[in-house]
Amino acid sequence: MQATLEVQPAVSMAEPVLALDGITKIFPGVKALSDVSLKLYPGQVTALVGENGAGKSTVVKVLTGIYQPDGGTIRIDGTPVSFPTAQRAAAHGITAIHQETVLFDELSVAENIFIGHAPRGRFGLIDTATMLRDAGALLESIGAQIDPAVRLRDLGIASKHLVAIARALSIDARVVIMDEPTAALSHKEIAELYELVEHLRAQGKAILFISHKFDEIFRIADRYTVFRDGQFVGDGMIADVSEDELVKLMVGRSVDQIFPERSVEVGDKVLQVVEYCHPTEFDDINFSLRRGEILGFYGLVGAGRSEFMQALFGITKPSKGVTRIDDQIRIIRSPADAVQNGIVYVPEDRGKQGAVIGLPIYQNVTLPSLSQTSRNGFIRLAEEFALAREYTSRLDLRAASLDQDIGNLSGGNQQKVVIAKWLATHPKIIILDEPTKGIDIGSKAAVHAFMAELVAQGLSIIMVSSEIPEILGMSDRVIVMREGRIVTELDRDALSPETLVRHAAGISES
């Protein structure tokens, strides 16, 4: 089906503000970018799409002066330039709004906006009055009703995100890069971000928009550029391409059926949860899980799904509740108890809770399984590598080597390492909390296919997901939570997007 745009401004015939020609970037053992091209036009939004590992993050770092290209040319208004530092890129009017921007709670809003380039007065001292005035004008320009003098710690999450945007725009930006800007936003905040994009487009800014969400891309982008495996594979106008065509460009193949066909016969009960309660997060949780089953958990933000899963895994302590595994009562007071009883948990925040940034891939995979790779108290390196290689290869991990720091992997590949880590412990039950959040369509298909393989081998999966297509496509049954309670349980043949949303939002049937 041909995708449609909600907003389709007139196409500008202007020359590109910024153009990359033949950009190459090589790291030890891997060519991250190979002869890529990219053009950004004034007053237009260009969506940069591609699978995890396609080179999107690398090209952003080249554009912002963090990485230096090993070949190719960067042009601004047709003139070759170089960005040896981030400051030089900013001086040329290039700014980036990242998914996770570091802010400082103890500083004022104005200080956060102008940190590193505050206006100066006599004797080189910071001109506080000018900084407050300019910060107020910036906030007003993006529709943020925020006092620039207040401490950042006194603001809510949405307001902090607007401060981060104002900071990015505090330079005289001509090119604005938005890297997964909606990943942590509510629906209301996403709508406000769309308004900001329209505002920036009307000002003539050239916008590079990076997102895995096709509804966002087809709503606000004018143009698209596709990278695959570090190479440029195509570009054009969004109005001239369909979602299916864009997917084929991204993955180099047709992804007609993202969700794999499964014909697993569900077995006996492997887990029973009885009257799980928590003073503030959830109440009276009761359900069962069967061998070979994928049990979906759906709910809106604040439903208590992740909080319950963390209690089930022993991270937090419930005030009440009984866990039965294979019809035997099990006491789970810690994650170690959970793992010993065959329950593992892949968290939503893989960067902070699922992986140890700074350690190589192979050590992340083998960390919970050192008893398998040790003899007489000594770790055997060859056995560590063999174990890590076995499970990462099954998930089609894309990395230069198993020695690579997990922090240098794309989000999708980090997720694969975290899943591999727990599979190496030979669990009975695996809890996947937002297993495909922030990863591309190709990596999603790989994770879904592997989930199907796991249940075919007799494992049982609890899948927490906010993506309705994923819930519909992968679940045998779905439990819907709202405000810390289970409100319904639906079999596969009773599932529909409307039914899920109605139960999750507490909307009665008309």
Secondary structure, DSSP 8 states (H G I E B T S, - for coil): -----S-------S--SEEEEEEEEEETTEEEEEEEEEEE-TT-EEEEE--TTSSHHHHHHHHTTSS--SEEEEEETTEEE--SSHHHHHHTTEEEE-SS----TTSBHHHHHHTTS--B-GGG-B-HHHHHHHHHHHHHHTT----TTSBGGGS-HHHHHHHHHHHHTTS--SEEEEESTTTT--HHHHHHHHHHHHHHHHTT-EEEEE-S-HHHHHHH-SEEEEEETTEEEEEEEGGG--HHHHHHHHHSS--S--S--------SEEEEEEEEE-SSS---EEEEEETT-EEEEE--TTSSHHHHHHHHTTSS--SEEEEEETTEEE---SHHHHHHTTEEEE-S-IIIII--TTSBHHHHHHGGGGGGSEETTEE-HHHHHHHHHHHHHHTT---S-TTSBGGGS-HHHHHHHHHHHHHTT--SEEEEESTTTT--HHHHHHHHHHHHHHHHTT-EEEEE-S-HHHHHHH-SEEEEEETTEEEEEEEGGG--HHHHHHHHHT----
